[in-house]
Structure formats: C-alpha cells, structure tokens
C-alpha cells in the first residue's frame, strides 16, 4: 500500500479495501481477553490482566497492518503519537496522586471529611455528594478536578458512615459529569461544539433537554438509596470525628487549598499547573499547621533522627508527594482511610492508559478503525438510525481508542456531513456526541477517564458502573429522543449567520 511510506492514517476510501472481518478480528479477540480477565481476576483485572489483553490485541492489529503493507516504523510512529496525546492526562493523574497525599498530610482532606460529617446525614449522603459535585464541576468545568478533590473527601465520608463506596463513587461521578457537561468552561463541551460548528451556548441549550432529566432521575435514585442511620454507623461517625479532631488540627483555614485550586480552575489556568500548585500548597500547609502529623509521618517514614527540623519537613513533604501519606495513629479504620495518595499510587492506572492508547493507535494507524466505522455508516437508513448509530459509534470509539477526545472528534467528523445531508441541524450531532462519548468514557476501565476515576476514588470501574446513573441515562435518553423524534431539530432553524459567526468563535475556544 502507498500508506506504507507515510504515518498519515489511511483515507476512508483506502480503508474500504480492508476486509471487514480482518478489521474486526483484533476487537473481537480483545473483548474475549478482557472478558476472561474480568472473569478470572475479578476486580484485580485492571492490575495487569486488562493490560496484557490490550497489548496482545495491539500486537495482532500490528501484524494485520504489516500484512496490509504498512512498515513497522509507521505503526511504531502511530503508537508514539497516540501515547503522546495521552501524556497530559498521565501527568495530571500523577500530580493528582501528589495532591491527595499532600492534602492528607496538611489536614485538608481530614477537615473536609470532618465538616462533611457534621453537615450531611447518611440518609441524604448520596444525593448530597452528587449535587455538591455537580455545582462544583459546573463552576470550573472539570470533572477530573472535582473527583480528585471533593470526590476524595466524599469517599472518606462514605467510609466513616459505613456506606457503599461503589454507590458513593457513582454519585460523585454523576455529579461531576453533569457539571462538566453543562459548563461553558469544559473542554469536552467546547470540543463537541467546535467539531460540529455548533454555537457553544446553542449546544449547551440543546444539551439541557437530555441532561436535566437524566440528572433529576439520578438525584431521585440516589435519594432513595440513602443509607439508613444505625447505631453502628452513628458510632463510626462519632469515632471518626473524634479520631480526626484528636490527631489533626481541624479548621476552616485548611480548606484554603481547595478554594485555591478551584479559583485557578475557574480562571482557566490549565489543569496540570493548577493541581501541582494545589499539591505544593498542601505541603506548605502541612509544615505550618500540622507539625504533630508531620512528626508522626517522619517517624513512620524512618527518617534519621540526626536530621534538622527543616530537613525533616522537606523530606516529609517530598515523600508524601511521590509515595503518599501513611497514617499511623493507632486506629485501624482511620489509618486505612487516610493512608492514600502519592504518584506511586497512580502508576498502575498509567500502565493501563498506555496499553490502551497503544491498541487504539495501531487500530487507527493501519486503517482498521476507519474500516469498521465505514461499515457502520453504510448501514444507516433513517434519522433515528443515524442518531442511534452515532451513539454506539461513540461508545465503541471510547472502547477501542480509550480516549474521550478521540471518541468525540472522530465520529463528529465522520457523521457531520451525513447529518447535513439529512437536513439535521448540527446541534443534534453535538448533543449526541456529548450524551454518548462524554458520558460513557468513565464507564470503561481502560479508558483514560475510567482509569482516572478508579485510581482517584479507589473503586474499580466495573464496581461503580451500575451506580453512575447520570452517565448511564445520557445515551438512553438520547436514543429515546431519536426514536420519538423529540427535539430533533431540522437544519433550517440554524441560520447561516449563526454558523459563520460561531466558526470563528469556536476556532478560538476549541480544544485541539
């Protein structure tokens, strides 16, 4: 093939020449291997089993690519390019680990848990977690930042109240993605708007029709699932609060790192420097406000007693950033709850992301992904079928490429012309992209979003998946709208002036 001398992915026309069965082979084998990994390794499947399956599938796709005429250098370049696209996500993940560790040492997470236990009862916990995370995410436009800060605190509160961590994680993720989806500051919201040439606020306005009902239903479900207050849970809460207050300096001033991070995010400072700054500020707060906790950590870490106080403080913060906080206050439940964080805690998640990106990159580089999508396009006969096909294509792209941005951009570009041909306004496509690609990304264990949420919240993706009600309802309502033709907007309702003005607007606001 002529593509063998180039690293440019094949065109749709050249992809059509690939037998569909050949294009599907790596995907089918991957699904079999992943199912086997989950069956035999259960919740531990993401600690190596899934990674091996993804690498073997990538190898199979590479062999097919070589047979199709691609040189290994081209395939290798595609893998490198694909992994490089995920490097910011990987670095953010590592820095979130540092932030969690430093906020444990500084007492920030402990203060969030303490005041949360004072204000939120078990009966309303899940609904409250969902609502608070939704408001926070809408204000800053980042589900990842909310999960890595407030989400960690809510998981601690759930443990103290003896509530189900999987439901708590589902509530956090539901709220975080609701706010992220409707925020004009969100990267995915801007991306879906830009790739379809839909005016940003017209896109958000159209999103409300599926997003608000999904969120209301999710809140109702979380309300009914609220924990029943019991003597044991009340005693656990009391013991947790006493343990926190007796071993850490609790205070409202320790919430300043949270406000600092949210302020930077609201000002649109990029996520990586924002979270790193929050982690370093947490280390500074630890030295200033938690001398006893730092001293205990120094002893647990085995630092030499010959070191000066300044050296011990620096080394304590340094270690908590890369290896997390290890609690040793003599309360097994609290020690287990608070021993978290550090870059090292995220390395398994990074491993999963790299393997997933390798597989997706090979599939795209040698044209197998394009061949599958082309076959899907050829089977569309109606508007309902077009929208439903878009939904499942976005979900499939999330599965195969392990990246929500690719799952938005690739189907968005492929289906854009088809929506226009069928007389459909671009906001139909932009809403469908969000309802499917954005919403399902945290539900796939090897997707960057699913791996991040599992690593940050400490709950396996497949465990919280049944309780991420908002994310599950998004594509369901989208399909229901397609079947009933409710809020399917014809092209003529979007004026040429609106679209032309928005092309320039989105050129400035879109995320590359």
Secondary structure as GFF3:
##gff-version 3
##sequence-region A 1 512
A	DSSP	three_ten_helix	2	5	.	.	.	ID=ss1
A	DSSP	alpha_helix	12	16	.	.	.	ID=ss2
A	DSSP	alpha_helix	20	41	.	.	.	ID=ss3
A	DSSP	three_ten_helix	42	47	.	.	.	ID=ss4
A	DSSP	alpha_helix	49	67	.	.	.	ID=ss5
A	DSSP	alpha_helix	72	85	.	.	.	ID=ss6
A	DSSP	alpha_helix	87	106	.	.	.	ID=ss7
A	DSSP	alpha_helix	108	119	.	.	.	ID=ss8
A	DSSP	three_ten_helix	122	124	.	.	.	ID=ss9
A	DSSP	alpha_helix	125	140	.	.	.	ID=ss10
A	DSSP	alpha_helix	143	146	.	.	.	ID=ss11
A	DSSP	pi_helix	147	151	.	.	.	ID=ss12
A	DSSP	alpha_helix	152	160	.	.	.	ID=ss13
A	DSSP	alpha_helix	165	182	.	.	.	ID=ss14
A	DSSP	alpha_helix	187	195	.	.	.	ID=ss15
A	DSSP	alpha_helix	200	224	.	.	.	ID=ss16
A	DSSP	alpha_helix	231	247	.	.	.	ID=ss17
A	DSSP	three_ten_helix	252	255	.	.	.	ID=ss18
A	DSSP	alpha_helix	256	266	.	.	.	ID=ss19
A	DSSP	alpha_helix	271	289	.	.	.	ID=ss20
A	DSSP	alpha_helix	291	301	.	.	.	ID=ss21
A	DSSP	alpha_helix	309	323	.	.	.	ID=ss22
A	DSSP	alpha_helix	332	338	.	.	.	ID=ss23
A	DSSP	three_ten_helix	343	346	.	.	.	ID=ss24
A	DSSP	alpha_helix	347	365	.	.	.	ID=ss25
A	DSSP	alpha_helix	368	377	.	.	.	ID=ss26
A	DSSP	alpha_helix	383	401	.	.	.	ID=ss27
A	DSSP	alpha_helix	404	421	.	.	.	ID=ss28
A	DSSP	alpha_helix	426	433	.	.	.	ID=ss29
A	DSSP	pi_helix	434	438	.	.	.	ID=ss30
A	DSSP	alpha_helix	439	440	.	.	.	ID=ss31
A	DSSP	three_ten_helix	441	443	.	.	.	ID=ss32
A	DSSP	alpha_helix	448	457	.	.	.	ID=ss33
A	DSSP	alpha_helix	461	464	.	.	.	ID=ss34
A	DSSP	three_ten_helix	465	467	.	.	.	ID=ss35
A	DSSP	alpha_helix	469	484	.	.	.	ID=ss36
A	DSSP	three_ten_helix	491	493	.	.	.	ID=ss37
A	DSSP	alpha_helix	496	509	.	.	.	ID=ss38
###
